């Protein structure tokens, strides 16, 4: 994760995605720490992803599968 080289608008967008995801993860009772969400978001961003919906999916990637296995 490079975490640098982004403009202010991109960082604001990433913050908005992360903010919504923290709420969604809590509401869905997923076991996904914030540091993992941040790592996944920036991994996708480092590969050029900027679409908020796709960043959301990158953050979630296998959280639902792990939740199903735990239940």
Order of alpha helices (4+ residues) and beta strands (2+ residues): alpha-alpha-alpha-alpha
